[in-house]
Amino acid sequence: MFEVFAATPENMGPGDIGHHASRAEAMGFDGLQVPDAIHDGLLLSAMALNATSNLIVGTGVLVAFPRSPMTVAIASWDLQKMSGGRFELGLGTQIKPNIEQRYSARWDSPVPQLREYVQSVKAIFHSFQTGERLDFQGEHYRFTKLQPFFNPGPIDHPDIPILCGAVGPDMTRMVGRIADGMITHPTNTPPEYIREICLPRLQAGFEKAGRDGADFKLILGPLTATGKSEGVVAAEWEKQRNLLGFLYSTPAYWPSLELFGWQDLGQQLLDVTRAGNWQDMPGIITDEVLEKFVPRGTYDDIASVFKERYTGLTRRVTFPMPEDPADDKLAAQAIARMKL
C-alpha cells in the first residue's frame, strides 16, 4: 500500500550514515531521507547510496539558495550514475534569516526563485543527457554556457526526480506545476489538512501545468510515536509533544493549527519562547492536539493506524528507525504490514 521511507536524525554525520542506510535497507524500507542541516546532505546521500544496493536515497530537503543550481545538478548527476538510478533530489528554501545570515546568500522572492531553480536544474540535466546547448535565462538564474569539456555526458537513468518542500499556498501550487513530488512539513500531515488544504493546492498546480499528477510523489512525514511496548510509545508521545511545541512557536506553521480552530496556541507558544520560558511549551500542546498530528501505536498496531489515516491521500510515508537496533525486527514487521 505505502512506500515507506526511513527518516535520518539531523545530527547524524558521515561516520554513521552508511550503517544507518544499510540498517534501513535490511529492515525493508523502500527509501531513506537524509537531512541537510548540521551536515552536508549531498555528502550524506553519497555515503548512504554507496552502503546500499536497492534503497532509494533522497535529500529531505537540500537547502537550495546557497548552492548554485549547476553544482547541485553535477552532484545529482554523479549520485544518480553511481547508484544506478536510486537518487532523488529534494529541495527547499529554508527561511530568510538563515539564508541571509547563516549562509550569506541571496533571498529574493522564494516562490519564483525556487521555481526557476528547479527549471534550471532540469535544463542542465537535459543538456547533460543530450549535449544540446544550455540556454536557461530567468530573472533569478541564467545558464548559457556549458562547454563539452565540462559536460559529464549521458547516463542510463537521466530522469532524476526533483521534489520540493512546501508549506504555503503559493509554494504548494508552484510545486504542483513543475516538480515531481512534494515533501510535507511534519506540521502539515493531519489527514484533514492534506485532504482539505494540500491536495486542492497541488491540484490547482497540476491543472495550470496541464498534468494529471498521477505520478506525483507526495511524501508525508508525520511525527510518530511508536515502539515495542505501550511504555515506549508513551515516552515517544511526550517527545513529540515537546517537538510539536517547538515547531508551532514559528508563525509560518500556524495555518494547520488554524484549520482546527487552535489559532491561539501558536501565539501562546511564540510568547513563551520570547519570554524564555521553554519549560512551559509542552503544557500548551494538549493530548487533543497530539492526537490530530501524531500517529500513535506499538509496532503491532502502527501499520493499521497509518492505513486508517493516510489511505487514499498518499502512496509514500516516512517512518522512524528504532533507536535500539534490537528492535529492528519488530519495526521491520510493522514496515512490511504498511507496504501490504
N, C-alpha and C positions, 0 to 999 in steps of 0.2 A: 504493500500500500504506500508506504513512505520510503523515500531515500533518506537515510539517516547519516548526518554529518557530526563528527566529533568536534567539540569545542577545544580550544587551547588556552590555558591561562596566559594572561598578558605578560606575566613576569617570566615566562618560560623562554630560555635563551638557547643559543646554538649547541650548548653541551648536552641538552636534554631532549631537543625536538625530535631527533632521529628515533630514540627509544619510544617516545610518545606516539609518533606516527606508526611505528611497527606494532605497538600495542593496539592502536585503533584498527589497523588492518586485520590483525589476528582476531579481534573481537567481532568482526563482521560489519564494521562501519563502512558505508559507501564512500565517504569522503572526510576530509579534515579541513577545518577553517583555521588559518593562522592569523594572529593579530599583527598590527604594525603600530606599536606604541612605545614600548620600552626597548625592543629590539627590532631589527630591520625585517619587514615582512617578506621581502623577496629572498633574502638570505635564508630565512627560516623555511620558506617554501622549497628552495633548492635542496636543503638538507632533508626535509620530510619526503620529497619525491625520491631522493637517492636512497632512502632507507626502506622504500616500499616498492611493490611491483604492480598493484592494481588500484590503490587508493587514489581518488581524485583529491587534489590539494588546491585550495583557493585562498587568496588573501581576503580577510574579512574584518576590516577593509584597509586597503593601502591608502595612505594619505596622499592625495593626488597633487595638489597645487605646489608643494615644494619641489616636485620632481618634474623634469621635462617629459612630455609625452614620448619623445624619441628614446630617452634612456629606459623608460618603462616598457616601451614596445620591444626594444632589443632584449631586455632581460626576460620578458614574457615569451618571446620567440625562442630563446635559448632553453627556457624551462619546458616549453611545450615539446621541443625537439628531444631533449634529454630524457623526458618522461614518456615519450611515445603517445602524447596527446592527453595527458592527465592533469593539465594545469588550467585553472580558471582565474581570471583577473578580476578581483573585486576592488572597486574604487570608491572613495568617499571624500568629502570636503573638509572634515573636522570643523572647528569653529574659528571665527575671525581672530580672537585673541591669540590662539595657538599658532595659527598660520603666520600672523604678522610678528608676534613677539617671541614665540618659541623657535620658529623656523626662519624668521626674517624673509618671508616670501610674500607674494602679492595676493591680496584678496580683493577682487573686483565685484562682480555680480555672480554669486556662486552657481546659480542655476544655469545661465548661459555659458559660464566658464566651464562647468563640468560637462555640459553638452558638447562644447567644442573639443574638450579634452578627449571624450570618448570618440567623437567623429574623427579627430586627427589620428588617434591610435589606430583606428580601423583603416584609415587611409594609408598609414605607414605599413600596416600588415599587408594591405593589398599590393603595395609596391615591393615589399619583400618577396611576396609569392610570385608575382607576375613579371617583375622587372620594369613595369610601366613607370613613367615619370611621376615623381611625387609632386603634387600641386594642391596643397591644402592651404587656403587663405581665409582666415576668420578674423573676428575682432580681437580675440584674446590669444590665438595661436596661429603661427604661419610657418609652414614647412614647404619649401620649394627646391630643396637640394638634397639629393641622395646619390652620390657617385657610386658606380658599380663596385668600387673598392670597398665601400662601407656597407654594401648590401649583403646581409648574411645568406640570402638566397632562399629558394623554396624548401618547404618541409612537408612531411606526409600528412600532418594534421593542422592545417593553417587556420581553421575556424576556431580561434581561441574565444571562448565565451567571456564577455565583459558584463559584470554585474555591478550594480551601484547601491550604496547605502542611501536611503531616503527617509525623510520624516515629514516634511511639509508638503502641502498640496501641489505647489508648482514643481518642486523637485520630483515628486512621485509621478506626476503626469509626464514630465520630461523623460524619466527613466522608462516609462511605458512606451514612449515614442521611439527611443533609439537603442536601449540596452537589451541585453539578452536575459537579464534577470535582475532581481532586487533582493537585497539583504535587509531584513527589518531590524529596527532597534528593539531591544527587549521590552521597552515600554509600549510598543505598538503591536503586541501579539495576542491580546484577548480576541476570541473569535468574533465578538460583536464589532470590534474595531476593524478587523480585517474585512469582514463582510460589508459593513456599512460605510466605511471611510476609504480603506486602502484599495480594495478591488475596484470600486467605481472610478477612482482617480486613475488607476492603471488602465482601465478600460477606455477612459477618455483619451489617454495617450495612444493606446492601440488604434483607436478609430482615427485619430488625427494622422497617424502614420500609414493607415490603410493595411494594418496587420491584424490577424485574429488572436494573437497571443497564445496560441496553443502550445508552443514550445518554450514559453517564457518561464524562467526558473525563479519562483518566489520562495525564498528561504526564510522560514520562521524560526527565530532563535529565542524562545522564551526562557526566562529564569525558571529553573526546575528544581523541585525538592524531591529527591528520590534517594534510595539506598536499600540495604538488605533488610532493615527492620524498621518498625514504626519509630523507635527511638532515634535512629539515624535520620529518618525523614523529618522528624520534629526539629532536630538540630539544624538541618538544612533549611527548613522553613524559616527559622529565625535568621539565618544568614541572608536569605533572600529579602526578608523584611528590612534588614539594615541596608542592603544594596539598593532596594527599591526606594527607600527614603532618600538615599544619596542622589540617585538618578533624578528623582522628582523635585529636587531642590533647583534644578535647571529649568527655567521657564519654557525653553523650546520643546520640552517633552510634555507640557501640560495638556495639550489637546486630547490625549487619550483619557486623562482624568475627567476632563470636561464632558466627555461622552456619557459618563456615568453620574454626572452631577456633583463631582467632587472637586470643583474648581478651587475651593478654599484650602484644600490640603497642600497644593503646590505653594501657595503663598505662605502658609504656616511653615513649611519646610525651608523655604527661602529665608524667612525671618529668623528661623533657628540657626541657620548657617551664618547669617550675618552677625548674629549675636555671639557666635562661637559656642553655642550650646549643642554640640553634636550629639551628646548623650540623650537628648530629648527626641531625636529623629524617629527611632523605632516606635515610640508611643503614638506617633501620628498615623503610622501605617497600620490600620486595623486588620483583623482577620478577614473581614468582608472585602477589603481592597486586595489582600493577598489572594483570596480565592478567585478573583477575576483575572489576576495577572500571572499567577504562578501555578502551573500544573503540579499536583502532589500525589505521591503514591509510592509504595515499595516497588522493588524490581518485579514482583509478581503482578502488580496492578497497573504500573505506569503506562504500559502499551495501550491498555483499554482507555485510560484517561486521555492519552494523546489522540486516539482514534475518535473518541467522543467529541473532543474539542476541535479538531482540525480536518476531519474528513470532509472532502469537497471544497476546502479552502486552499490547500497547497499539496504538493507532492514531496516537498523537502522540509525537513525539520533538523534542528541541531539538538544534541543530547549530551549531557555531561559525562566525561570519563570518570570512573571511580578514583578517589584519592588513593585508596588502598588496592594495589594490583591483586590482592587475594580475592577481591570482589569482582574481578573481570568476568569470570564465568557466569555469575548471576546477571551482570549487566548485559553480557552477550546474549543471554536468553531473552531478556527484555527487548533488545535491539532486533533479534530475529522475529519476535512477535509483532513488532512495529512494522516490519517490512512485508508481512503477510497480507 
